[in-house]
Amino acid sequence: QVQLVESGGGLVQPGGSLRLSCAASGFTLDDYGIAWFRQAPEKGRERVSCITSNDDNTYYLDSVKGRFTISRDNAKNTVYLQMNGLKPEDTAVYYCAALLRRCPDLFEYNYWGQGTQVTVSS
């Protein structure tokens, strides 16, 4: 079965950290660019970060630069998003998406995951 499965979300206090995982099954992530998106209540989805398929170029939303880090482990067929210095405005459902050879965007992707909830609150 072709799937992307996110995990690692949860409830954290401001300033805390989470590490999100995006695990692929049914295909190999090393052929794909992977992006993390998020959607907060009553807001549209925005691309948080992406990593390319082979040269590992990375891109970040301005508001998360210096706080979030995307990486991949091809041996584990998994992409990670390390989230440090979390802020309440980071609260959202986080999704990963894959696109063959390129970073996905909102209108160009092959696969989406089911999402994992991140809540940053005191």
Salt bridges, closest charged atoms under 4 A:
GLU46 OE2 - ARG38 NE 2.80
ASP56 OD1 - ARG72 NE 3.36
ASP62 OD1 - LYS65 NZ 2.93
ASP90 OD1 - ARG38 NH1 2.94
ASP90 OD2 - ARG67 NH1 2.71
GLU108 OE2 - ARG102 NH2 2.58
